[in-house]
Amino acid sequence: MSQEAAEQELARVGIGAARRVVGLTVTGGLAVVLAWLALTPDPVPLGLRLLLLALAGLEALVVWRLYQATQKVLVLTAEGLREEGGIMLVRMEQIAAVDRGLFAFKPSNGFLLKLTERGPLRFRPGLYWQFGKRLGVGGLVRGAEGKQMADALALYMAHKGQAES
């Protein structure tokens, strides 16, 4: 396969501006509410205040990670699935199956890739997660883009299956 064919973009998945604003607002709002509950003058046990502050801090971390992740775009090429201008998530040879069924444990508006080998633990909230031999793509992504990428991957898997037989 030539270098140009490997770099030809088959599909892309990103997060739109409106979805980004809503996701950040809701997640950030939860962090603010947790901090506000911890700092109210009402008589609350110290342990509960510390727990609420810790949860608010964790939620603020999630907001930051979501902010970073929503700037990324995933690109599918004949070589594999990668972040645009960044890391390769999975090569095409590593994909065993595409699961986009109703009862699949997948992100919203997305799909699940079953891989042939374990990958590193990765998490970009709203865009993708990878745990072991599973890679879930979706969350805040546009439904049409997620479906298009899943269809392209399923078509590739069907073509790969016919080529092997």
N, CA, C and O of each residue as an XYZ file, in Angstrom:
660
protein
N       0.852     -1.173      0.000
C       0.000      0.000      0.000
C       0.899      1.238      0.000
O       1.842      1.329      0.786
N       0.603      2.173     -0.873
C       1.422      3.373     -0.960
C       1.166      4.290      0.225
O       0.164      4.167      0.929
N       2.096      5.208      0.424
C       1.981      6.157      1.541
C       0.748      7.040      1.369
O       0.061      7.342      2.345
N       0.463      7.457      0.133
C      -0.709      8.308     -0.119
C      -2.001      7.568      0.190
O      -2.926      8.154      0.754
N      -2.082      6.290     -0.170
C      -3.294      5.505      0.111
C      -3.477      5.300      1.599
O      -4.603      5.306      2.096
N      -2.371      5.117      2.320
C      -2.460      4.912      3.762
C      -2.924      6.172      4.471
O      -3.574      6.088      5.513
N      -2.598      7.346      3.922
C      -2.963      8.598      4.573
C      -4.304      9.145      4.107
O      -4.756     10.166      4.624
N      -4.952      8.497      3.147
C      -6.239      8.968      2.670
C      -7.263      8.839      3.793
O      -7.416      7.776      4.395
N      -7.943      9.914      4.055
C      -8.906      9.967      5.150
C     -10.202      9.268      4.745
O     -10.819      9.630      3.743
N     -10.615      8.261      5.530
C     -11.855      7.542      5.263
C     -13.026      8.141      6.033
O     -14.144      8.204      5.522
N     -12.770      8.578      7.257
C     -13.814      9.190      8.090
C     -13.143      9.996      9.188
O     -11.975      9.783      9.513
N     -13.903     10.924      9.751
C     -13.392     11.714     10.876
C     -14.517     11.958     11.873
O     -15.687     12.063     11.508
N     -14.131     12.043     13.138
C     -15.085     12.276     14.213
C     -14.547     13.401     15.076
O     -13.406     13.362     15.535
N     -15.382     14.399     15.288
C     -15.009     15.514     16.154
C     -16.192     15.943     17.002
O     -17.278     15.370     16.911
N     -15.975     16.939     17.813
C     -17.024     17.441     18.701
C     -17.352     18.861     18.273
O     -16.468     19.713     18.189
N     -18.624     19.109     18.003
C     -19.074     20.430     17.583
C     -19.033     21.437     18.721
O     -18.979     21.071     19.895
N     -19.060     22.709     18.352
C     -18.952     23.782     19.337
C     -20.105     23.769     20.343
O     -19.885     23.964     21.538
N     -21.321     23.541     19.869
C     -22.475     23.553     20.780
C     -22.395     22.405     21.777
O     -22.656     22.596     22.965
N     -22.037     21.218     21.306
C     -21.899     20.072     22.210
C     -20.781     20.314     23.210
O     -20.888     19.938     24.377
N     -19.718     20.939     22.751
C     -18.596     21.246     23.638
C     -19.026     22.186     24.753
O     -18.712     21.950     25.920
N     -19.736     23.242     24.407
C     -20.189     24.216     25.408
C     -21.137     23.565     26.410
O     -21.006     23.776     27.615
N     -22.085     22.781     25.923
C     -23.037     22.123     26.817
C     -22.313     21.138     27.739
O     -22.570     21.119     28.943
N     -21.425     20.334     27.195
C     -20.691     19.367     28.013
C     -19.848     20.032     29.084
O     -19.845     19.601     30.237
N     -19.132     21.084     28.705
C     -18.302     21.794     29.676
C     -19.147     22.524     30.717
O     -18.773     22.579     31.889
N     -20.276     23.081     30.301
C     -21.145     23.798     31.232
C     -21.747     22.850     32.264
O     -21.738     23.146     33.459
N     -22.262     21.727     31.816
C     -22.884     20.767     32.737
C     -21.843     20.186     33.691
O     -22.076     20.105     34.897
N     -20.705     19.785     33.152
C     -19.669     19.184     33.989
C     -19.077     20.221     34.940
O     -18.857     19.925     36.115
N     -18.821     21.415     34.454
C     -18.318     22.487     35.314
C     -19.335     22.905     36.354
O     -18.975     23.224     37.487
N     -20.607     22.904     35.976
C     -21.662     23.241     36.932
C     -21.702     22.264     38.097
O     -21.925     22.663     39.240
N     -21.485     20.984     37.809
C     -21.448     19.987     38.878
C     -20.291     20.255     39.837
O     -20.454     20.117     41.049
N     -19.129     20.635     39.315
C     -17.976     20.952     40.161
C     -18.279     22.149     41.055
O     -17.925     22.152     42.234
N     -18.931     23.162     40.499
C     -19.283     24.358     41.277
C     -20.296     24.017     42.368
O     -20.159     24.477     43.502
N     -21.302     23.223     42.041
C     -22.315     22.849     43.028
C     -21.693     22.043     44.163
O     -22.020     22.270     45.328
N     -20.809     21.113     43.845
C     -20.146     20.326     44.887
C     -19.308     21.217     45.799
O     -19.335     21.054     47.019
N     -18.562     22.161     45.216
C     -17.761     23.087     46.027
C     -18.658     23.986     46.872
O     -18.357     24.246     48.037
N     -19.747     24.455     46.296
C     -20.673     25.315     47.025
C     -21.284     24.566     48.217
O     -21.384     25.121     49.311
N     -21.687     23.320     48.008
C     -22.233     22.524     49.104
C     -21.212     22.321     50.219
O     -21.566     22.315     51.399
N     -19.951     22.155     49.843
C     -18.906     21.949     50.847
C     -18.614     23.213     51.643
O     -18.199     23.135     52.799
N     -18.826     24.373     51.037
C     -18.445     25.638     51.683
C     -19.619     26.418     52.266
O     -19.422     27.534     52.747
N     -20.817     25.875     52.240
C     -21.966     26.575     52.827
C     -21.789     26.680     54.330
O     -21.128     25.839     54.940
N     -22.381     27.715     54.937
C     -22.232     27.882     56.390
C     -23.099     26.915     57.220
O     -23.020     26.931     58.448
N     -23.900     26.101     56.589
C     -24.725     25.143     57.334
C     -23.839     24.209     58.146
O     -22.711     23.915     57.748
N     -24.350     23.737     59.293
C     -23.550     22.812     60.104
C     -23.452     21.435     59.419
O     -24.404     20.655     59.408
N     -22.293     21.177     58.864
C     -22.034     19.924     58.164
C     -20.759     19.324     58.770
O     -19.795     20.047     59.022
N     -20.751     18.015     59.004
C     -19.531     17.405     59.560
C     -18.309     17.667     58.674
O     -18.419     17.734     57.449
N     -17.156     17.813     59.305
C     -15.928     18.126     58.597
C     -15.597     17.059     57.556
O     -15.132     17.390     56.465
N     -15.826     15.798     57.873
C     -15.538     14.718     56.935
C     -16.347     14.848     55.654
O     -15.827     14.610     54.564
N     -17.611     15.223     55.777
C     -18.467     15.402     54.603
C     -17.996     16.595     53.776
O     -17.994     16.535     52.546
N     -17.598     17.676     54.444
C     -17.078     18.844     53.718
C     -15.828     18.471     52.915
O     -15.685     18.855     51.754
N     -14.926     17.717     53.551
C     -13.699     17.312     52.862
C     -14.009     16.397     51.678
O     -13.393     16.507     50.618
N     -14.975     15.491     51.873
C     -15.372     14.612     50.779
C     -15.951     15.412     49.616
O     -15.611     15.155     48.461
N     -16.812     16.367     49.905
C     -17.402     17.191     48.850
C     -16.339     18.035     48.137
O     -16.395     18.210     46.920
N     -15.370     18.557     48.902
C     -14.290     19.326     48.271
C     -13.421     18.436     47.386
O     -13.000     18.850     46.306
N     -13.155     17.215     47.845
C     -12.375     16.279     47.032
C     -13.124     15.935     45.749
O     -12.525     15.884     44.675
N     -14.432     15.700     45.855
C     -15.232     15.406     44.663
C     -15.275     16.604     43.718
O     -15.228     16.436     42.499
N     -15.365     17.809     44.273
C     -15.351     19.019     43.439
C     -14.011     19.145     42.711
O     -13.974     19.524     41.541
N     -12.921     18.831     43.398
C     -11.600     18.870     42.763
C     -11.467     17.849     41.656
O     -10.928     18.150     40.591
N     -11.960     16.628     41.902
C     -11.932     15.594     40.859
C     -12.781     16.004     39.658
O     -12.398     15.788     38.508
N     -13.926     16.591     39.940
C     -14.798     17.035     38.847
C     -14.149     18.174     38.069
O     -14.311     18.250     36.851
N     -13.427     19.051     38.737
C     -12.698     20.119     38.044
C     -11.622     19.516     37.138
O     -11.373     20.026     36.045
N     -10.985     18.431     37.590
C     -10.014     17.735     36.756
C     -10.686     17.148     35.514
O     -10.133     17.207     34.416
N     -11.866     16.588     35.691
C     -12.622     16.046     34.548
C     -12.983     17.168     33.571
O     -12.934     16.979     32.356
N     -13.342     18.325     34.105
C     -13.658     19.466     33.230
C     -12.432     19.844     32.407
O     -12.549     20.105     31.210
N     -11.270     19.877     33.027
C     -10.043     20.219     32.302
C      -9.738     19.181     31.218
O      -9.397     19.533     30.089
N      -9.866     17.892     31.577
C      -9.618     16.828     30.599
C     -10.636     16.898     29.456
O     -10.283     16.678     28.297
N     -11.892     17.202     29.778
C     -12.933     17.345     28.756
C     -12.609     18.524     27.839
O     -12.779     18.430     26.624
N     -12.150     19.616     28.407
C     -11.766     20.783     27.616
C     -10.667     20.421     26.622
O     -10.727     20.806     25.454
N      -9.663     19.679     27.090
C      -8.575     19.269     26.204
C      -9.061     18.288     25.135
O      -8.692     18.405     23.967
N      -9.888     17.322     25.541
C     -10.342     16.288     24.616
C     -11.253     16.840     23.532
O     -11.239     16.344     22.406
N     -12.038     17.849     23.847
C     -12.983     18.368     22.861
C     -12.289     19.154     21.756
O     -12.933     19.533     20.777
N     -11.008     19.403     21.891
C     -10.257     20.068     20.836
C      -9.680     19.063     19.844
O      -9.160     19.453     18.799
N      -9.768     17.778     20.163
C      -9.186     16.725     19.326
C     -10.185     16.244     18.286
O     -11.395     16.406     18.443
N      -9.656     15.650     17.222
C     -10.450     15.034     16.160
C      -9.831     13.668     15.881
O      -8.610     13.538     15.792
N     -10.676     12.656     15.747
C     -10.195     11.324     15.385
C     -10.326     11.142     13.881
O     -11.337     11.516     13.287
N      -9.294     10.563     13.269
C      -9.261     10.372     11.829
C      -9.032      8.892     11.539
O      -8.131      8.271     12.102
N      -9.852      8.340     10.661
C      -9.709      6.963     10.218
C      -9.078      6.963      8.832
O      -9.589      7.587      7.902
N      -7.957      6.251      8.710
C      -7.298      6.082      7.418
C      -7.160      4.582      7.170
O      -7.541      3.773      8.016
N      -6.624      4.217      6.029
C      -6.406      2.808      5.729
C      -5.359      2.205      6.665
O      -5.288      0.985      6.818
N      -4.561      3.044      7.279
C      -3.541      2.589      8.219
C      -4.158      2.277      9.584
O      -3.783      1.295     10.225
N      -5.103      3.113     10.029
C      -5.734      2.886     11.320
C      -6.455      4.119     11.823
O      -6.702      5.065     11.075
N      -6.791      4.092     13.114
C      -7.510      5.194     13.765
C      -6.512      5.963     14.618
O      -5.789      5.385     15.429
N      -6.486      7.279     14.420
C      -5.540      8.101     15.164
C      -6.145      9.452     15.495
O      -7.150      9.867     14.919
N      -5.498     10.134     16.449
C      -5.854     11.517     16.708
C      -5.212     12.354     15.610
O      -4.086     12.085     15.192
N      -5.930     13.364     15.148
C      -5.391     14.208     14.083
C      -4.110     14.885     14.563
O      -4.100     15.592     15.571
N      -3.038     14.654     13.822
C      -1.759     15.241     14.180
C      -1.155     14.666     15.455
O      -0.275     15.276     16.063
N      -1.627     13.500     15.853
C      -1.149     12.945     17.119
C      -0.932     11.453     17.080
O      -0.437     10.901     16.098
N      -1.306     10.819     18.150
C      -0.981      9.415     18.362
C      -1.894      8.475     17.572
O      -3.051      8.789     17.294
N      -1.344      7.329     17.225
C      -2.114      6.262     16.589
C      -2.797      5.481     17.704
O      -2.126      4.955     18.592
N      -4.117      5.403     17.667
C      -4.859      4.665     18.692
C      -4.841      3.178     18.411
O      -4.574      2.370     19.300
N      -5.129      2.817     17.160
C      -5.170      1.401     16.799
C      -4.913      1.262     15.302
O      -5.428      2.037     14.497
N      -4.124      0.278     14.950
C      -3.887     -0.017     13.539
C      -5.001     -0.936     13.047
O      -5.600     -1.664     13.839
N      -5.275     -0.907     11.774
C      -6.363     -1.703     11.203
C      -6.184     -3.190     11.481
O      -7.165     -3.903     11.689
N      -4.946     -3.662     11.487
C      -4.690     -5.083     11.714
C      -5.069     -5.515     13.132
O      -5.307     -6.698     13.378
N      -5.126     -4.573     14.052
C      -5.424     -4.878     15.453
C      -6.919     -4.954     15.737
O      -7.307     -5.372     16.828
N      -7.764     -4.567     14.796
C      -9.211     -4.541     15.022
C      -9.788     -5.916     14.728
O      -9.668     -6.430     13.616
N     -10.420     -6.507     15.751
C     -11.040     -7.826     15.589
C     -12.509     -7.694     15.211
O     -13.015     -8.489     14.419
N     -13.201     -6.699     15.766
C     -14.632     -6.538     15.493
C     -15.076     -5.116     15.826
O     -14.452     -4.419     16.627
N     -16.167     -4.709     15.190
C     -16.804     -3.425     15.464
C     -18.175     -3.729     16.044
O     -18.977     -4.428     15.424
N     -18.446     -3.203     17.236
C     -19.728     -3.448     17.891
C     -20.449     -2.115     18.059
O     -19.988     -1.236     18.786
N     -21.572     -1.978     17.387
C     -22.357     -0.752     17.501
C     -23.819     -1.077     17.794
O     -24.721     -0.285     17.522
N     -24.024     -2.270     18.358
C     -25.373     -2.728     18.653
C     -26.040     -1.939     19.766
O     -25.404     -1.154     20.469
N     -27.325     -2.165     19.906
C     -28.130     -1.445     20.886
C     -27.672     -1.715     22.312
O     -27.684     -0.811     23.147
N     -27.272     -2.940     22.598
C     -26.904     -3.304     23.960
C     -25.393     -3.376     24.169
O     -24.938     -3.912     25.179
N     -24.623     -2.855     23.246
C     -23.161     -2.851     23.387
C     -22.762     -1.841     24.457
O     -23.397     -0.797     24.600
N     -21.715     -2.154     25.204
C     -21.180     -1.233     26.204
C     -20.298     -0.233     25.469
O     -19.077     -0.379     25.413
N     -20.945      0.791     24.905
C     -20.254      1.759     24.067
C     -20.653      3.169     24.471
O     -21.691      3.360     25.103
N     -19.843      4.155     24.115
C     -20.233      5.540     24.384
C     -21.431      5.954     23.531
O     -21.697      5.359     22.487
N     -22.132      6.959     23.979
C     -23.275      7.476     23.244
C     -22.816      8.011     21.880
O     -21.725      8.570     21.766
N     -23.640      7.840     20.866
C     -23.348      8.258     19.489
C     -22.080      7.617     18.934
O     -21.466      8.156     18.013
N     -21.689      6.483     19.479
C     -20.425      5.904     19.046
C     -20.485      4.410     18.842
O     -21.538      3.842     18.551
N     -19.334      3.785     19.000
C     -19.193      2.355     18.748
C     -18.046      1.821     19.588
O     -17.281      2.582     20.181
N     -17.940      0.511     19.628
C     -16.905     -0.172     20.394
C     -16.060     -1.007     19.449
O     -16.591     -1.745     18.620
N     -14.752     -0.892     19.572
C     -13.838     -1.724     18.800
C     -13.272     -2.792     19.722
O     -12.767     -2.496     20.804
N     -13.365     -4.049     19.272
C     -12.733     -5.151     19.990
C     -11.398     -5.395     19.298
O     -11.344     -5.598     18.085
N     -10.326     -5.374     20.079
C      -8.980     -5.435     19.526
C      -8.357     -6.811     19.725
O      -8.787     -7.580     20.584
N      -7.342     -7.111     18.926
C      -6.661     -8.400     19.025
C      -5.608     -8.406     20.124
O      -5.230     -9.471     20.614
N      -5.135     -7.238     20.513
C      -4.136     -7.163     21.579
C      -4.439     -6.005     22.513
O      -5.110     -5.041     22.146
N      -3.929     -6.126     23.722
C      -4.181     -5.104     24.733
C      -3.477     -3.802     24.365
O      -2.383     -3.802     23.802
N      -4.123     -2.716     24.692
C      -3.536     -1.407     24.462
C      -3.391     -0.672     25.779
O      -3.826     -1.169     26.818
N      -2.792      0.495     25.750
C      -2.634      1.271     26.979
C      -3.972      1.838     27.457
O      -4.924      1.948     26.685
N      -4.028      2.190     28.719
C      -5.214      2.826     29.281
C      -5.238      4.277     28.811
O      -4.313      5.042     29.082
N      -6.315      4.651     28.096
C      -6.454      6.013     27.579
C      -7.864      6.496     27.851
O      -8.817      5.717     27.833
N      -7.987      7.799     28.104
C      -9.311      8.363     28.359
C      -9.329      9.817     27.927
O      -8.638     10.660     28.498
N     -10.121     10.093     26.922
C     -10.401     11.462     26.495
C     -11.911     11.628     26.634
O     -12.667     11.215     25.755
N     -12.352     12.233     27.742
C     -13.799     12.324     27.990
C     -14.538     12.972     26.824
O     -14.108     13.997     26.295
N     -15.642     12.369     26.435
C     -16.454     12.891     25.356
C     -15.999     12.465     23.980
O     -16.716     12.691     23.005
N     -14.814     11.846     23.863
C     -14.287     11.474     22.555
C     -13.995      9.972     22.458
O     -14.515      9.303     21.565
N     -13.175      9.437     23.358
C     -12.892      8.000     23.336
C     -12.299      7.557     24.659
O     -11.853      8.369     25.470
N     -12.305      6.246     24.854
C     -11.606      5.610     25.970
C     -11.056      4.284     25.482
O     -11.615      3.662     24.579
N      -9.963      3.857     26.080
C      -9.382      2.557     25.746
C      -9.011      1.858     27.038
O      -8.331      2.416     27.899
N      -9.476      0.617     27.154
C      -9.203     -0.193     28.331
C      -8.980     -1.624     27.880
O      -9.909     -2.292     27.427
N      -7.752     -2.093     28.004
C      -7.443     -3.462     27.600
C      -7.643     -3.667     26.115
O      -7.056     -2.964     25.293
N      -8.486     -4.647     25.773
C      -8.757     -4.973     24.366
C     -10.017     -4.285     23.851
O     -10.616     -4.746     22.879
N     -10.423     -3.207     24.476
C     -11.619     -2.468     24.065
C     -11.281     -0.995     23.845
O     -10.555     -0.383     24.628
N     -11.824     -0.443     22.762
C     -11.679      0.973     22.454
C     -13.066      1.503     22.130
O     -13.667      1.108     21.131
N     -13.573      2.391     22.965
C     -14.886      2.983     22.755
C     -14.743      4.383     22.199
O     -14.050      5.217     22.782
N     -15.389      4.650     21.082
C     -15.344      5.963     20.440
C     -16.734      6.563     20.521
O     -17.714      5.905     20.171
N     -16.834      7.796     20.976
C     -18.122      8.474     21.056
C     -18.235      9.275     22.341
O     -17.252      9.484     23.051
N     -19.439      9.714     22.622
C     -19.701     10.538     23.795
C     -20.375     11.818     23.344
O     -21.590     11.857     23.153
N     -19.581     12.864     23.175
C     -20.121     14.146     22.716
C     -20.053     14.307     21.204
O     -20.406     15.361     20.676
N     -19.603     13.276     20.508
C     -19.444     13.375     19.050
C     -20.808     13.439     18.360
O     -21.827     13.036     18.921
N     -20.800     13.949     17.146
C     -22.021     13.987     16.350
C     -22.407     12.560     15.964
O     -21.548     11.768     15.578
N     -23.669     12.236     16.066
C     -24.141     10.887     15.779
C     -23.865     10.450     14.354
O     -23.488      9.303     14.116
N     -24.050     11.359     13.403
C     -23.836     11.013     11.992
C     -22.375     10.676     11.729
O     -22.079      9.750     10.974
N     -21.459     11.417     12.345
C     -20.035     11.148     12.153
C     -19.645      9.816     12.781
O     -18.885      9.043     12.197
N     -20.168      9.553     13.972
C     -19.881      8.276     14.635
C     -20.391      7.104     13.825
O     -19.709      6.087     13.701
N     -21.600      7.238     13.268
C     -22.183      6.164     12.454
C     -21.379      5.973     11.166
O     -21.143      4.843     10.737
N     -20.968      7.069     10.560
C     -20.180      6.975      9.328
C     -18.858      6.259      9.583
O     -18.450      5.416      8.785
N     -18.186      6.585     10.685
C     -16.918      5.927     10.977
C     -17.133      4.450     11.293
O     -16.360      3.602     10.848
N     -18.175      4.138     12.058
C     -18.472      2.735     12.371
C     -18.802      1.959     11.103
O     -18.382      0.812     10.956
N     -19.552      2.572     10.181
C     -19.870      1.916      8.911
C     -18.607      1.664      8.093
O     -18.457      0.596      7.500
N     -17.698      2.640      8.058
C     -16.455      2.475      7.309
C     -15.616      1.344      7.906
O     -15.020      0.551      7.177
N     -15.576      1.279      9.238
C     -14.824      0.198      9.883
C     -15.480     -1.154      9.651
O     -14.787     -2.141      9.403
N     -16.810     -1.215      9.727
C     -17.519     -2.478      9.482
C     -17.309     -2.943      8.040
O     -17.135     -4.135      7.786
N     -17.328     -2.009      7.110
C     -17.071     -2.339      5.710
C     -15.650     -2.875      5.536
O     -15.429     -3.841      4.806
N     -14.707     -2.252      6.201
C     -13.327     -2.736      6.152
C     -13.234     -4.143      6.723
O     -12.560     -5.000      6.152
N     -13.909     -4.391      7.853
C     -13.869     -5.722      8.478
C     -14.502     -6.773      7.563
O     -13.988     -7.887      7.458
N     -15.602     -6.434      6.904
C     -16.259     -7.366      5.984
C     -15.336     -7.652      4.787
O     -15.209     -8.797      4.352
N     -14.704     -6.608      4.271
C     -13.788     -6.795      3.147
C     -12.584     -7.624      3.573
O     -12.114     -8.469      2.811
N     -12.086     -7.394      4.772
C     -10.952     -8.153      5.294
C     -11.328     -9.639      5.471
O     -10.517    -10.524      5.199
N     -12.555     -9.896      5.926
C     -13.015    -11.265      6.093
C     -13.135    -12.002      4.772
O     -12.828    -13.192      4.693
N     -13.585    -11.292      3.716
C     -13.697    -11.922      2.394
C     -12.313    -12.180      1.806
O     -12.104    -13.181      1.120
N     -11.386    -11.295      2.069
C     -10.033    -11.459      1.531
C      -9.325    -12.645      2.184
O      -8.507    -13.304      1.543
N      -9.631    -12.923      3.454
C      -8.978    -14.014      4.163
C      -9.540    -15.368      3.770
O      -8.850    -16.380      3.889
N     -10.799    -15.403      3.295
C     -11.387    -16.713      2.950
C     -11.085    -17.128      1.540
O     -11.510    -18.199      1.107
